[in-house]
């Protein structure tokens, strides 16, 4: 059977900066267990006629779901016999949002579920866990353990040109920030072994990659594991960027990262108001935020921080605290609008998927002028 994998994205640079490794994991997993898929990767369905697939497997985020519905309808108009699947965070959170053009939803972690579905010629049945079809869910799919049982993603399926390289060294997050669906999607934290991580990074190095982003929710869940990874990959001479929580930033952790080859750190600070941070259930405080900035600056480690605005409990004074913090520390940062996504405690039941877009507030004419302007207009 020929499978057309479609990552539904809009024509935005941020949505096309990286290939979605989920499809690569699925292809590699199926091949590991003897199912060699004839597959094509795309980011729209313009190639539907030339590919003439038996199956179209979509993945999309919530803000792109209306576009995905249009694609699914077009596929069925082209050939109603084509099996239309969808997986990813959106369908896993709100499977009842699927239209009749989708034959089946793959919920949660998809490798084993997709493999069993493919082995059954993509005919869903109640004995396959982790599915949604005919308006009902089958039992939840157990997570794959140990995580190293999942093979490295097959990156050869992506043929639309070079893009930034990244890896996952874990799945899940042990923190439960109110606005984030990751811990709810993955259920628990699982870590790849240091040896597994080193093997994948060696593959990338041998392919000519020199800079890798670690896309874990937070890389520093275990300092000892990071040290083990550092010891194995340091000879590769690669450069990395990683995400850290502010409470994980210590002199020792930053020293280990620098020794590994990390050249930039990202931190989700979200706010510098104690009241807002408590409402977000972030687990950080303004004092922790400031300490993280001070440690990174002392170590000479470049970093970028992200913040959230438009929080229900946020006052003008709260937001001004955040902007004063940014200005005082001259922080490189991104500022986003809070979005109540499905499968988070702040989800408000909205079904206007087009409205579920992450709004980024720009930073015109440098940090100082942006901060001054923001403090004038907020309220």
FENKADA-V447446 format. One record per residue. RES is the residue in one small letter. NEAR is the number of other ideal C-beta (glycine too) atoms within 12 Angstrom. Layout:
BEGIN
res;near
RES;NEAR
RES;NEAR
END
This chain:
BEGIN
res;near
x;26
x;23
x;35
x;39
x;44
x;41
x;37
x;37
x;29
x;22
x;12
x;16
x;12
x;17
x;22
x;21
x;16
x;27
x;32
x;39
x;36
x;40
x;38
x;36
x;36
x;41
x;37
x;30
x;33
x;35
x;24
x;23
x;22
x;11
x;26
x;18
x;34
x;20
x;33
x;30
x;36
x;32
x;34
x;27
x;34
x;16
x;23
x;25
x;14
x;13
x;26
x;21
x;33
x;26
x;36
x;45
x;51
x;51
x;39
x;41
x;37
x;35
x;29
x;34
x;39
x;25
x;30
x;42
x;28
x;23
x;37
x;37
x;22
x;24
x;40
x;23
x;16
x;24
x;20
x;15
x;17
x;34
x;34
x;42
x;44
x;45
x;44
x;40
x;35
x;39
x;44
x;39
x;32
x;28
x;32
x;21
x;28
x;35
x;25
x;15
x;26
x;37
x;31
x;42
x;46
x;46
x;39
x;38
x;35
x;45
x;38
x;31
x;42
x;46
x;33
x;29
x;40
x;37
x;21
x;21
x;15
x;33
x;22
x;32
x;19
x;17
x;15
x;30
x;26
x;34
x;40
x;36
x;31
x;19
x;16
x;17
x;27
x;25
x;16
x;19
x;29
x;16
x;25
x;29
x;18
x;15
x;27
x;23
x;21
x;35
x;27
x;31
x;33
x;30
x;29
x;18
x;30
x;28
x;17
x;20
x;10
x;16
x;24
x;22
x;31
x;29
x;39
x;36
x;44
x;36
x;36
x;30
x;30
x;26
x;30
x;25
x;34
x;29
x;37
x;35
x;33
x;31
x;25
x;27
x;32
x;30
x;25
x;23
x;25
x;29
x;33
x;35
x;22
x;26
x;20
x;29
x;38
x;30
x;23
x;39
x;39
x;23
x;27
x;30
x;25
x;13
x;17
x;12
x;25
x;18
x;25
x;39
x;30
x;39
x;28
x;38
x;34
x;38
x;40
x;40
x;31
x;25
x;24
x;16
x;28
x;39
x;21
x;23
x;43
x;33
x;19
x;25
x;36
x;25
x;15
x;27
x;16
x;34
x;26
x;41
x;30
x;44
x;36
x;41
x;34
x;39
x;26
x;35
x;39
x;25
x;20
x;19
x;35
x;35
x;22
x;33
x;41
x;27
x;22
x;40
x;29
x;37
x;26
x;27
x;40
x;36
x;41
x;37
x;47
x;43
x;46
x;39
x;33
x;24
x;22
x;36
x;35
x;21
x;24
x;35
x;21
x;34
x;25
x;34
x;23
x;28
x;16
x;27
x;40
x;27
x;24
x;38
x;35
x;22
x;29
x;36
x;22
x;16
x;25
x;16
x;34
x;23
x;36
x;27
x;38
x;35
x;43
x;40
x;35
x;23
x;33
x;18
x;21
x;30
x;19
x;17
x;20
x;33
x;34
x;26
x;30
x;40
x;36
x;25
x;34
x;37
x;24
x;20
x;28
x;18
x;35
x;25
x;37
x;28
x;34
x;25
x;23
x;33
x;29
x;27
x;35
x;31
x;30
x;29
x;19
x;26
x;23
x;16
x;15
x;21
x;18
x;16
x;28
x;17
x;18
x;32
x;24
x;27
x;17
x;19
x;27
x;16
x;24
x;13
x;11
x;16
x;27
x;20
x;16
x;27
x;32
x;20
x;19
x;29
x;23
x;14
x;15
x;24
x;12
END
